[in-house]
Structures are given as structure tokens and as C-alpha cells.
Amino acid sequence: MVHGPGLSVLLAISLAAAPGPATGVRCRIAVEGGPVMGGWAGGCRAGLADGLGAGRVRLKDGETGVLAGRARSGQGVSGIVLLDQGGFMLVAMVPEPASPMMDQAAATSERAFQNSFAGAAAAAEAHRLAGNAASARYYRQLRKQLIDGQPE
């Protein structure tokens, strides 16, 4: 058994070497049947992504990317996944209601993109508040990339 200041110095060294969470946000997220992953920055409730934000996801086919958008109870419900291999995937668990005056698919796509812009901004702010300037910058750039890439 170690006594005296040696134990506290050893403990301080081991704690300093242990990597901490990148943002202080420890939410988990899943999308469209993929596995639940950690790393959601944004709205969180009971450890599950809930609200606007962004984070890494793996789709059920194994593809990976970053979902920016809205989540509910740990599931991505509306937003855009920017795929690591290029391209994007629209996430819209609840499509816009049909009406004779609008194109339902266009309205659903528009809402997903709007949620992605807001989600990327929320993630940037979460990282900024956590003191992670590099990740905050990444999510600000992601927001711009999503805005620039939105289909007309």
C-alpha cells in the first residue's frame, strides 16, 4: 500500500494520460437500423441523442458518415448523413404530410436539409462550449458544405 504524496502524484499522472471525451457530450445515436454509436454533440437526454446535433453513425450496410440533423430517443429522425465514401443520404423517418399543393418528396428533403444545417450548428456550439475549437470548426465547415451541396 502506498502512503503520502506518492499516491496522489501517481494518480494525477494516470488521470492526465487518460483521454477524455472530445466534447464532454456522451450521447449515443443510431440511424436507420445501424448500430448505436457514441459521439453525438448536441441535444441529449438520458445519454441518448435527442434534439438537434451531429455525430458519427454507421448504417446497417456498414457505411459510415456524419449525421447532422434531429434525433429522438437515440435515433436519427431527420437530417443528412454525409457519407465517408462520398455522397450523402437523406434521413427522414417521418415524411412531410401529403397535400395537393406541395411536392411531398421535395418538402421532406427540404426539412431534412434544414435540420442538417441546424444540427451542424448545434454540434459546433456544443464543441465550442466544451473548448474543442477544432471540432467546432469542423462542424461549422460541415454546415457550409451541406448548404452548398443542397439540391435545388
N, C-alpha and C positions, 0 to 999 in steps of 0.2 A: 504494500500500500504506500502511495506517495503522499507526503505531507508538505505543507508550506507552499511557497510561491512557485515551485517547480510544476505542480499540477496545473495551476492557473495559466502559466506560460504555455505549457503543452496543450491545454485546451484551447487557448487563444490561437495558437498556430494551426491546430487542426481545423478550427472553425473558419479561419481565414482562407484555408486551402479548399474548403468545400464550396463548390459552385452553387450560387443562389439562383433563384428563378430570374429570368431575364427581365420580367416586368413586375413581379410581385403579384401578378394575376395568375391564379391557378385553376382556371376554369377548363372544363372538358367540353369537346364538341364532336359531333358526328354529322355526316351528311349522306343522305340517300342510301342507307344500308351499309355504309362503310363503318370501320371500327371507330370507337370513341377514342379521341386523342386529346392531349392537353395542349395548352398554349394559347387559348383564346384570350385576347386582350379586348376588354370592353365590358358590356353588361354581364353580370354574373349573379346567380342565385344558388345557394347551397352547393357550390363547386361546379355548377353546370352553366354553360353559356346561356344567357337569357337577355335579349335586347340587342342593341347594335354593337358591332365589333368586328374583329377579324382574327383568323388563326389558321394554322396548318391543318389540313384534312387529308384523309386517304379514302378514295372512293372504293366501292365494293369490287371493282375490276382491278384494283391495285394502283391506279393512277393517283398521283399526289399533286397538291397545289395549295393555294391560299384562298380560303373563303372569306370574302368581305361582304357583310350584309347583316341580316337579322336572324337571331336564333331564339328558340323557345324550348326550355327544359332540356338543354343539351343537344338539340337538333337544329341544323341549319334549315330555315324555312323560306327565306327569300334573299337572294343575292347572286353574286357571281363568284365562281371558282376560277381563278387564274391558274391554269394547269402548268406544271413544271416543264412538260414536254412541248409546250406551245399551245396557244389557243385558250379558249375559255368554255365554261359550262354554266348555263343558267340554272339556278336553283329556285324553284317556285312550287312549294308544297301545296299551296292553296292558290289556284289561278284566280285572276280577276273575274268577277261575275259577268256573265254574258249579257249583252244588251244590244238592241238593234242599231244603236247609234255609235258603237265603237267596235274596233277590232280587238277581240279578247286576247289573242296572242300578243299583239303589239302592246296592249295595256299591261299584261303580265310581265313582259320583257322590260318595259319602262319602269315598273315598280321594282323589279329585281335590280336594275342598274341604279336607281335612286337609292335603294337600300345599300348597295355596294359602296356608293360614294360616301354615304353617311357612316357606314360601318368602318371603312378605312380611316375616316377622320376620327371616329371614336377610338380606334386602336392606336392611332398616332398620339392622341391625347393621353390615353392610358400609359403608353410608354414614356411620354414626356413627363408625366407626373411621377413615374417610377424612376426618373433620372436616366433613362436609356435613350440618349439622343440619337444613336444610330438606328434603332428600331423605329423611333418616332419619324425620322427622316424617310426610312423605307416605306412606311405606311402613307406618308404624305405623297411620296412619289407613286405609290401604287394607286392612290386615289386619282392622281393626274392621268396615269396610264389607263385606268378604267374609263375616265371621262373622254379621253382622246380616242379610245377604241370602241366607244358605244356605237352600235349600228344606228343609222338614221331611219 
